[in-house]
């Protein structure tokens, strides 16, 4: 019965995937060659994982070499198509730009002056009154930075403490943004910030806001909260490992020596995660807040919430900062898992039921490769590094969920934009809610869902240049991270575990 259900599930997933691909192809056709190339990229990203899990469900297990070949081949093909796509897109941009140039040349001076005057609101007068919160003198200086070679503004709309400028982008976003920022800085110094973003109508717009709206550093009270949460997270880490070993740390703290190596191992992963963020942020000239660690009695700590205290220049920079933490902590965790499995032998320090390895496709597959027939018993002797590494993978994976200001949410926002990030945030909360309802014995989905809902559901601020997308290598790396997150969090079904030989 379980095998039939699993077969139906795999068939349903395959059918949905084919349907999505066909729908994507129909949407891509009207865009010609550019659309088809973009569609092929999406197929390349989806096909390898469908092949892997399809073969896995059928009882055909790819070895490590085959998996690496699959990853490298799909990534290489994705990058190649991306280069073709950029080349074709560049040609289209050049053709469009040439047409615009001809149109501008053919336009007489009077019409150019008329169009330029449209950038000034009709209710902005010489006596200093303005429809926007920006003072009239500053507004005229801001309007003066726009031109036919960068961003040709046609309408000014009040927005918060600044203004939105609608118009037409006349150059590459990177080039146009840098020229606009340089002109704005020359005229008004650091008084204002310029954002180049996409409007709800999918049109480029420029937004100018006062620099007083920049992110602020933590207050003294908030820094005190950071220290308090760090102490609490250390305490819950000791308690979680104490319960794993078989005692209550809070009632018998003198036994701390039994869990000290485990606690230090977990905090090495947590610190590596945060150092990854801080190192990448410093490399790009950004500031991050102190990390707010999240205590957990189940796994010691859920990681930390870190706020951006600087405006992010591009989506690529947002991606780099977001991926650096899970990459550092996740790779260290994966190394600990592999080393722990290799060092495991009969008589190792910890005895765990084989159910432990059924809780993750990734960990279960690695254990099957390294431990082999040892997993066919009900109890397995393992090295402590395996436990610490698995907890580190769980923490990294939870932070890679594509929601809000989690690392995964920032990655999705960087690669696919804010609209997609909003949708994945809602979808993640729904999935966590469903898992919490159908698996009440595991409090982590409910706890994490509530935390996202109240603290992390909002997206990051838009980048200063929101129009320039990350390159294909970053997109492929982000998808790989999200795939590994799923592989670490999704448990093995009973039939798959049986086929792998996990369980007595």
C-alpha positions in Angstrom: 0.0 0.0 0.0 2.8 2.4 0.9 4.6 1.6 -2.3 1.5 2.3 -4.4 1.0 5.6 -2.6 4.6 6.5 -3.2 4.3 5.6 -6.9 1.2 7.8 -7.2 3.0 10.6 -5.5 6.0 10.4 -7.8 3.7 10.3 -10.8 1.7 13.3 -9.6 4.9 15.3 -9.0 6.2 14.3 -12.5 2.8 15.3 -14.1 2.8 18.6 -12.3 6.4 19.3 -13.4 5.6 18.5 -17.0 2.5 20.7 -16.8 4.5 23.6 -15.5 7.1 23.1 -18.2 4.4 23.1 -20.9 2.8 26.2 -19.4 6.1 27.9 -19.3 6.8 27.0 -22.9 3.5 28.5 -24.0 4.3 31.7 -22.1 7.8 31.8 -23.6 6.8 31.4 -27.2 5.5 35.0 -27.8 8.9 36.3 -26.7 10.7 34.5 -29.5 14.3 33.3 -29.1 14.8 35.1 -25.7 11.7 33.4 -24.3 12.7 30.0 -25.5 16.2 30.3 -24.0 14.8 31.4 -20.7 12.4 28.5 -20.7 15.2 26.0 -21.5 17.1 27.4 -18.5 14.1 26.6 -16.2 13.8 23.1 -17.6 17.5 22.5 -17.0 17.2 23.5 -13.4 14.2 21.3 -12.8 15.1 18.2 -14.9 18.2 16.9 -13.0 16.4 16.9 -9.6 13.3 15.2 -11.1 15.6 12.6 -12.6 17.4 12.1 -9.3 14.3 11.7 -7.2 12.5 9.7 -9.9 15.4 7.1 -10.0 15.6 7.2 -6.3 11.9 6.4 -5.9 12.3 3.6 -8.5 15.1 2.0 -6.4 17.9 3.1 -8.7 20.5 4.9 -6.6 23.1 7.2 -8.2 26.5 7.1 -6.7 28.4 10.2 -5.7 30.2 10.5 -9.0 27.0 10.3 -11.0 25.4 12.9 -8.7 28.4 15.3 -9.1 28.3 14.8 -12.9 24.6 15.6 -12.9 25.2 18.8 -10.9 28.2 19.9 -13.0 26.5 19.1 -16.3 23.3 20.9 -15.5 25.1 23.9 -14.0 27.4 24.2 -17.0 24.5 24.0 -19.5 22.5 26.5 -17.4 25.5 29.0 -17.5 26.0 28.4 -21.2 22.3 29.2 -21.9 22.5 32.2 -19.6 25.4 33.6 -21.7 23.4 33.0 -24.9 20.4 34.7 -23.3 22.5 37.8 -22.2 24.0 38.0 -25.7 20.7 37.9 -27.4 19.2 40.3 -24.8 22.1 42.7 -25.4 21.5 42.7 -29.1 17.9 43.5 -28.5 18.8 46.3 -26.1 21.2 47.8 -28.7 18.6 47.7 -31.4 16.0 49.3 -29.2 18.6 52.0 -28.1 19.5 52.7 -31.7 15.8 53.2 -32.5 15.4 55.6 -29.6 18.5 57.5 -30.7 17.1 58.0 -34.1 13.8 59.1 -32.6 15.5 61.6 -30.4 17.6 63.0 -33.3 14.5 63.4 -35.5 12.7 65.3 -32.7 13.1 69.1 -32.8 14.3 71.2 -30.0 10.9 72.4 -29.1 9.5 69.0 -28.5 12.5 68.1 -26.4 11.9 71.1 -24.3 8.3 70.2 -23.9 9.1 66.7 -22.8 11.6 68.0 -20.4 9.2 70.4 -18.8 6.9 67.4 -18.1 9.4 66.2 -15.5 8.4 69.2 -13.3 5.1 68.8 -11.5 2.5 71.4 -12.5 1.9 72.3 -8.9 5.6 72.9 -8.2 6.0 76.7 -8.3 8.9 79.1 -8.0 7.9 80.3 -4.6 9.1 77.0 -3.0 5.8 75.1 -2.8 6.0 71.5 -4.0 3.6 68.6 -4.2 6.3 66.3 -2.8 7.9 66.3 0.7 11.2 67.2 -0.9 11.8 71.0 -0.8 11.3 72.6 -4.1 14.9 73.7 -4.5 16.1 70.1 -3.9 13.4 68.7 -6.1 14.6 70.8 -9.0 18.1 69.6 -8.4 17.0 66.0 -8.4 15.0 66.4 -11.6 18.1 67.9 -13.2 20.0 64.6 -12.9 17.6 62.8 -15.4 18.2 63.0 -19.1 17.7 61.2 -22.4 20.9 59.2 -22.0 20.1 57.6 -18.6 16.5 57.8 -17.3 14.1 60.1 -19.1 11.6 61.2 -16.4 8.1 62.1 -17.4 6.2 62.2 -14.2 6.8 63.0 -10.5 4.7 61.5 -7.8 5.0 62.1 -4.0 6.1 59.0 -2.1 6.7 58.8 1.7 9.4 61.4 2.5 10.5 61.6 -1.1 9.3 61.1 -4.7 8.8 58.6 -7.4 9.9 59.5 -10.9 8.3 57.6 -13.7 9.8 57.5 -17.2 11.9 55.5 -19.6 15.2 53.8 -18.9 17.6 54.8 -21.8 20.7 52.8 -20.8 21.8 49.7 -19.1 20.6 49.7 -15.4 24.1 49.5 -14.0 25.4 52.4 -16.2 22.3 54.5 -15.8 22.2 54.0 -12.0 25.9 54.9 -11.5 25.5 58.1 -13.6 22.4 59.2 -11.8 23.9 58.6 -8.4 27.1 60.5 -9.3 25.0 63.5 -10.5 22.8 63.3 -7.4 25.8 63.3 -5.1 27.5 66.2 -7.0 24.3 68.3 -6.6 23.1 67.4 -3.1 25.9 65.3 -1.4 24.6 62.5 0.8 21.3 64.1 1.5 19.3 61.7 -0.6 19.3 58.1 -1.8 18.3 57.0 -5.2 16.6 53.6 -5.9 16.1 52.2 -9.4 13.3 49.7 -9.1 10.5 48.1 -11.0 7.0 49.4 -10.6 3.9 47.2 -10.1 3.3 47.7 -13.9 6.8 46.2 -14.5 8.2 49.5 -15.6 11.5 51.0 -14.3 11.0 53.9 -11.9 13.4 56.0 -9.9 12.7 56.7 -6.2 14.5 59.4 -4.2 14.3 59.3 -0.4 16.1 61.3 2.2 19.2 59.6 3.7 17.5 60.0 7.1 15.5 56.8 6.2 18.7 54.7 6.0 18.8 51.7 8.4 19.9 52.5 11.9 22.3 50.8 14.2 21.2 48.8 17.3 20.4 50.8 20.4 22.1 50.0 23.7 18.9 48.2 24.8 18.9 46.1 21.7 22.5 45.2 22.2 21.7 44.1 25.7 18.9 41.9 24.3 21.5 40.3 21.9 23.7 39.4 24.9 20.8 38.0 26.8 19.6 35.9 23.9 23.1 34.6 23.3 23.4 33.4 27.0 19.9 31.8 26.7 20.9 30.0 23.5 24.0 28.6 25.2 21.9 27.4 28.1 19.4 25.7 25.8 22.2 24.2 23.9 23.5 22.6 27.1 20.1 21.4 28.0 19.4 19.9 24.6 22.6 17.9 24.5 22.2 17.0 28.2 18.8 15.4 27.4 20.4 13.6 24.4 23.1 12.2 26.7 20.6 11.3 29.4 20.5 14.0 32.1 19.0 17.4 32.8 21.6 20.1 32.6 19.6 22.6 34.6 19.3 20.3 37.6 22.8 18.7 37.3 25.0 21.4 35.8 28.2 19.8 37.3 28.0 17.2 34.5 28.8 19.9 31.9 32.0 18.1 30.9 30.0 15.3 29.3 28.4 17.7 26.8 31.0 20.4 26.5 32.5 19.0 23.2 29.0 18.7 21.7 28.1 22.3 22.7 31.4 23.7 21.4 30.8 21.8 18.1 27.4 23.3 17.6 28.5 26.8 18.5 31.4 26.4 16.1 28.8 25.9 13.4 26.7 28.8 14.6 29.7 31.2 14.7 30.9 30.0 11.3 27.4 30.8 9.9 27.5 34.4 11.3 31.1 35.0 10.4 30.2 34.0 6.8 27.6 36.8 6.7 29.9 39.3 8.4 32.9 38.5 6.1 30.8 38.9 2.9 29.1 42.0 4.2 32.5 43.6 5.0 33.8 42.6 1.6 31.0 44.6 0.0 31.2 47.5 2.4 28.0 46.7 4.3 27.3 46.7 8.0 25.3 44.0 9.8 23.8 44.2 13.3 24.8 42.0 16.1 23.2 38.5 15.7 20.1 37.9 17.8 20.4 34.1 18.6 17.2 32.2 18.9 17.2 29.6 21.8 15.7 26.2 21.2 15.2 23.3 23.7 14.9 20.9 20.7 18.1 21.5 18.9 20.0 24.0 21.1 19.5 27.1 18.9 17.8 28.0 15.7 20.6 30.2 14.5 20.4 34.0 14.6 18.5 37.0 13.2 20.9 39.5 11.7 19.7 42.8 10.4 21.2 44.8 7.5 22.4 48.2 8.8 23.3 49.4 5.3 21.5 49.9 2.1 22.3 47.1 -0.3 23.6 48.3 -3.7 22.5 45.4 -5.9 20.6 42.2 -5.8 23.9 40.3 -6.4 25.3 41.8 -3.2 22.2 40.8 -1.3 22.6 37.2 -2.6 26.3 37.1 -1.7 25.6 38.2 1.9 22.6 35.8 2.2 24.4 32.7 0.9 27.6 33.2 2.7 26.2 32.2 6.1 24.5 29.0 5.1 27.5 28.1 2.9 30.0 28.5 5.8 27.8 26.8 8.5 26.4 24.2 6.1 29.7 23.1 4.7 31.2 22.8 8.2 28.1 20.8 9.3 28.3 18.5 6.2 32.0 18.0 6.9 31.2 17.0 10.5 28.5 14.6 9.4 30.8 12.9 6.9 33.7 12.8 9.3 31.4 11.5 12.1 30.1 8.7 9.8 33.6 7.7 8.7 34.8 7.6 12.4 31.8 5.7 13.5 32.4 2.0 14.5 30.9 -0.6 16.8 31.5 0.8 20.3 31.3 4.5 19.3 30.2 6.9 22.0 26.6 7.2 20.9 24.0 4.6 20.1 21.1 6.0 18.0 18.1 4.2 16.5 18.2 3.9 12.7 15.0 6.0 12.7 17.4 8.9 13.2 18.7 8.4 9.6 15.2 8.3 8.2 14.5 11.9 9.1 16.6 13.3 6.2 17.1 12.3 2.6 20.5 13.9 2.6 21.8 12.4 5.9 20.2 9.0 5.3 21.8 8.8 1.8 25.2 9.7 3.2 24.9 7.2 6.0 23.9 4.5 3.6 27.0 5.2 1.5 29.4 5.2 4.4 27.9 2.8 7.0 26.4 0.3 4.5 24.9 -2.7 6.2 25.3 -1.3 9.7 22.1 0.6 9.1 20.1 -2.7 8.8 20.2 -3.0 12.6 17.8 -1.2 14.9 20.6 0.6 16.8 23.7 2.1 15.3 26.9 3.2 17.1 28.0 6.6 15.7 30.6 9.2 16.5 29.4 12.4 18.2 30.4 14.5 15.2 27.5 13.0 13.3 25.0 14.3 15.7 26.5 17.8 15.9 26.8 18.0 12.1 23.2 16.9 11.6 21.9 19.5 14.0 24.0 22.1 12.1 22.5 21.0 8.8 19.0 21.3 10.3 19.8 24.8 11.5 21.2 25.8 8.1 18.2 24.3 6.3 15.7 26.0 8.5 17.4 29.3 7.7 17.3 28.5 4.0 13.5 28.3 3.9 12.4 30.8 1.2 10.5 33.2 3.5 10.9 36.9 4.4 14.2 37.9 5.8 15.5 34.4 6.4 18.6 33.6 4.3 16.5 31.6 1.9 14.0 34.5 1.6 16.9 36.9 0.8 18.2 34.4 -1.8 14.9 34.1 -3.5 14.4 37.9 -3.4 17.9 38.4 -4.9 17.4 35.9 -7.7 13.7 36.2 -8.6 12.7 39.6 -7.3 10.3 40.8 -4.6 7.0 39.4 -6.2 8.3 35.9 -6.2 9.7 36.3 -2.7 6.3 37.4 -1.3 4.7 34.3 -2.8 7.3 31.9 -1.5 7.0 33.5 2.0 3.2 32.8 2.0 3.8 29.3 0.6 6.4 28.5 3.2 4.1 29.6 6.1 1.3 27.4 4.6 3.6 24.4 4.3 4.9 24.9 7.9 1.3 25.1 9.1 0.3 21.9 7.3 3.3 20.0 8.7 2.5 21.3 12.2 -1.1 20.1 12.0 -0.3 16.7 10.6 2.8 16.1 12.7 2.0 17.5 16.2 4.7 15.5 17.8 7.3 17.8 16.2 7.0 21.3 17.6 9.8 22.8 15.3 7.5 23.6 12.3 5.0 25.5 14.5 7.7 27.3 16.4 9.5 28.3 13.2 6.4 29.3 11.5 5.3 31.6 14.3 8.8 33.1 14.4 8.7 33.9 10.7 5.1 35.2 10.9 5.9 37.7 13.7 9.6 38.5 13.2 10.8 37.6 9.7 7.9 37.7 7.3 8.7 41.1 5.8 11.1 41.2 2.8 14.4 43.1 2.8 14.4 46.6 1.6 14.8 46.9 -2.2 18.4 47.2 -3.4 19.5 50.6 -4.6 19.7 49.1 -8.1 16.9 46.6 -8.1 16.8 46.2 -11.9 20.1 44.4 -12.5 19.6 40.7 -11.8 22.3 38.3 -10.4 24.3 36.4 -12.9 23.7 32.8 -13.8 26.3 31.4 -11.6 24.7 32.9 -8.5 21.3 31.7 -9.7 22.5 28.2 -10.1 24.2 28.3 -6.6 21.1 29.6 -5.0 19.0 26.8 -6.5 21.6 24.3 -5.4 21.3 25.7 -1.8 17.5 25.5 -1.9 17.7 21.9 -3.2 20.1 20.8 -0.5 17.8 22.5 2.0 14.9 20.3 0.9 17.1 17.2 0.8 18.1 17.9 4.4 14.6 18.5 5.7 12.5 16.0 3.8 12.4 12.6 5.6 12.7 9.3 3.9 9.5 7.4 3.3 9.3 3.9 4.9 9.4 2.2 1.5 12.4 4.3 0.4 14.2 3.6 3.7 13.5 -0.1 3.2 15.0 0.0 -0.3 18.1 1.7 1.0 18.4 -0.9 3.7 17.9 1.5 6.6 16.2 0.0 9.6 16.2 -3.4 11.2 
